[in-house]
Amino acid sequence: MSVDTSLKRLKVYLAAPRGFCAGVDRAIQIVERALEKYGAPVYVRHEIVHNKYVVDGLKKKGAVFVDRLSEIPDDGQPVIFSAHGVPKHIPKKASERNMFYIDATCPLVSKVHREAERHHEKGYEIILIGHKGHPEVEGTMGQLPEGCVHLVETVGDVDDLDIKNLSPLAYCTQTTLSIDDTATIVDALKAKFPDIIAPPKGDICYATTNRQEAVKQIAKSCEVMFVIGAPNSSNSNRLVEVAKDYGCRASYLVQRASDIKEEWLDGVDNLGLTAGASAPDVLIEEVISYLKSKFDLAVEEIVTQEENVVFNIPKVLRESAVA
């Protein structure tokens, strides 16, 4: 077979780790196992993970995504809470309606919930570093009575904090933040509140950390970075920012290969490619196939960390279905 030698050469640096994390994989498995065991419909409050391709695939299998519990009929079918976590009043309302619910909250998000609860039980005031309106932040703040958590997004927010009871004081963070930006905010908190209590272990999850470190490694070798992920995916948006901060002249968030604009690749010899923690491998493969149709492509995977984290699904779904 002849090779089209007219195609321009393009080197792709493929970041590893990339794509699905253990929490996302677990959440998707929970929906799929629930469909297998209980049949359709299975109701999911909000997107199980932030990825349209994944959500659309689960819809085809019989998952019904809702924004409010009030949208769910009393038909006895399972209700699943998303990987981002939910405020405490949501399972309480589900219990009041005798709903059969399954919690798909990522265990690393649940860890932050428990930290916040322990601090509150000790009488601490709590500061949460995170993005206002993100489901994970709403879930974490919703573990405690209203007004008990002070949310900060920037160093400027830290400057504006007016906390009367300075001792004791503790902070937690959203799990999908920029490592660098969060460190700057933490430094500002420690400067303003020298006795503030830090999490026993960092709250930013291993997958967020590893994917950002992988992007940092390849960004210096690339003119442009493509990050496969959804616009509402916090960890994917942070990867776009990290790529620009660490050497790429441009960085783009794309959901599918069809989102790519040819002009983005004008004059590009070296392209970085990664995927957020809720983007499946099939979307990486789709983008590579698209690039192969346009360029004489050379792909090099750069592995910065091996991942072998696995989270168990709930026991009720590990048990075989009752006839």
N, C-alpha and C positions, 0 to 999 in steps of 0.2 A: 504494500500500500504506500502510495507516495505521500510525502509530508509537505504541507504548505509552508514553504520557506519564506513566504511574504509576511507571515505573522510576526509582529514585534515580540521580542523576548520580554517576559515578565517573571521576576523572582518573587515567590510568595513565601513569607516566613509565617508558619502556622504555629500559633501559641499552644503550649500544653503546660498545665491543664487548661481546659476550655469546656464550655457547655455544661451539661447537667451536673448538679451537685447532689449529695446524698439526700438532702432534705426535699429537693424537687423530685428526685426519682421516687422517693418514698411516697410523696403526696399523690403522684400520678398512679403509682401502684395501688394505693388505697382506693382511688376511684375505680380503677379497672377491676380490682378484686371484688369490690362491692357490687359492681354490675354483674360479674360472673356469679356471685353467690346469691344475690337477691333479685337480679333481673332489673330491667328498666321500668320506670325511671329511677335514677339516683339523683338527688338534689345536691347542688354544691352552692354554698353561700359565697358569692363573689368568685372571681377567677381562681381556680385551684393554684395556678402559678401564672406569672405574667408572661404569657406567650400565646398569641392568637392561633398559631398552627396547632399547638397542643390542645388548647381549649376547643377548637373546631373539631379536632379528631375525637375528643371525648364526647362532644355533642352527637357525633354520628353514631357512637356506640350506645347512646341513651342517657348521657348525663344532661341534666337540666340546670343551668346556671341562673341564680336569682340574686337580687340585691338585698332582699328582706325576707325574714322568716314568714311574714304575712302572705307572701306569694306562694307558699307551699301548702298544698291540701293535706288534710288529715287522712292520708292513705296508708300510713304505716311504713312507707319506704324510707330508706336511710337518708339522712341529711349530713353532709360532710362540710367541715369548716376548713378553710384554705390554709396553705402552708405558712401564710403570713401571720396567723394567729388572730384571735377575736377578743374583744372586751368581755369581761366576766358576765355582763348582763345578757349576752347572746345565748350561751348554754343554759343560763337560768331560765330564759324565756322558752327555750326548746324543751326543758324539763317540765315547765308548767303546762305545756301542751302535750306532754307525754310523747314527744318525738324521739325516735331512735336516731341518735346522732353519733358521728365518728369524727374525732378531732385529728386533722392532718397537719396541725401546726408543727413546723420544723422543730426538732428537739433543741436546737441551738437558740431558737427564738424563745421556746419555753424556759430555757435556762435564764434568759434575761428577765422573763416574767417572775420567776422565783426569786431572783436577786432583788428586784424591785419590791416584792412582797416582804422579803426578810428585812430589808432596810426600813420599810414602813412599820413593821412590827416592833422594831427597835426604836421607833420615834424619829428616824432620820427624815430630813427634807431631801427630796430626790430631784436631780437634774437629769433629763434625758437628752442626749445628743441625737438628733434625727431630723427627718424632713416632714414638715407639717402636712397632714392629709394622707401620708402613706399608710396603707393598711396595717403594716407592722407597727408603726408608731401609735396608731389609734388603738391597736390591740394591747400594746404594752401600757399605755397610759390608762387604758380601761381596766387594768387589773386592780387599780386603786381608786379610792373615792375621788371625785372631781376636785381639782385644785391641789392635789397632793404631789403632782409632778410638774416641774418647770421644763418646758421644751426650749432647746436652743438649737439653731441651725448654723449660726455663724459666730465669729469672734465678736462681732458687733452686738449680737444677742447676749453674749456673756457680759459685755460692758454694761448693758441695759438692765441686767438682773438686779432686782431689789428684794433681797431675801432678809427678813428680819431675824429669823432664828438661824444663825450661822453655824451652830454646833448642836448636834452632829449633822453633817451634810455628806451626801454620796451621789455618784453619777453612774449612769448606764448609757449604752449606746445602741442605736439601730445596728443590725448585724451586717448591713450591705453598704456601708459608707466608704468613702475614700479614706484609705489609711493615712495619707499625708494630711488631708484636711482635718480629719478627726484629731490627729496628734496636735495640730495647731490649736484647735479648740480646747483640748485637754490642757495644754500648756497655759492657755488663758484662764481656764478654771482654777488651775493650781496656783497661778499668780494672784488671782483675786481671792481665792479661798484656800489658803495653804494647808488646812487640815482636812480637806475634802477626801472622802474615802473612794478609792478606785475599785473596779471589779476585781475579784480574786484572780481571774484570768480575763484577757481581753474579750470584749463582746463581739467584735467584728469577726465573722465566721471564717473558718479555714478556707472555704472555697472562694470567698471574696478576696481574702488575702492572697491566695495562690494565683488567682486569675489576674489580679493587679500586678503582682510581681512578674508574671510571665510577659505581660504587655510591656512593662518597664524594660525587660531584657531585649525585646525585639524592636521596640519603638526607635531606638537609636540607629537601627539599620534600615529603616523604612521611611519613604517620603509620605506615605498615606497608610492609614489603618482602617479596616472595615471591622466593625463590631456587630455581630448578629445578635439581635435582641429586640425587645418590644419597647416602645416609647415610654411606657409606664413601669419599666423594669429599672429599679434603682441601681442594682449592681451593674447592669449593662451601660447605663448612662455614666456611671463612674469610670468604666473602662474607656469610654470615649474621651473623657477628660484626662485620664492618666496618659493615654497615648499622646495627646497634644502637649501635655506638660513634660513628657520625657523624650521629645525629639521629632515627632511627626509634624509635618507642616499642615496636615489636615487629617481629621478623623471623622468617620461617618457611622451612624447607627442605621443598620438596614434590617428589615424583618425578613425579606425574601430577596432572591437574586433579581427579581423584577424591579426592586427599588433602586438598583445601582444605575447611576447616570454615567454615560460613557465619558463625559468631560472630566469626571473625577479622576480618571486614569490617564489623562493627557500628561505626557512627560514623566510618567511614573515608571521607574525601573524596578523598584522594590516595594512590595505591598505587604503589610501586616494583616493577619486574619485571626480573629478570635471569636468567641461566642459567650454571651452571658450565661449565668447559671441555670436559666430556665429555657435555654435554646437547645433543641435536639440535634444530634449529629447529622440528621438528614438535611438540615438547612445549611450546614457547613458544606456537605457534599454537593448540594445544589449550587452554591456560590462557586465552588471550584469548577464544576462542570460548565457554568456560564463563562468563567474566565478562560477555560480551555478552548471555548468556541471563539474567543476573541484574540488570544495570545498564544505564543509558543511558551508554554508554562513550565516552570520548574518550581516544585514545592519542597520546602525543607521544614520539617517539624522541629521546633526548639522546645525541648522538655526541661523545665526548671524545677519540677516537683512531681513525684509520684503520689497519687491519691488512692487510698484503699478504704475510705470511710464508708460504712454501710449502717443504715438505721433500720431497725425492725419495724414492720407494720404492726398495727394493733392486733392483739391476740384474737379478737373476734373474727378477724379476716384470715388469720392463719389456720383457724379451725375449718374443717370441711363443712360444706353446706348440709343442713339438716333436711332430710327428705320430707 
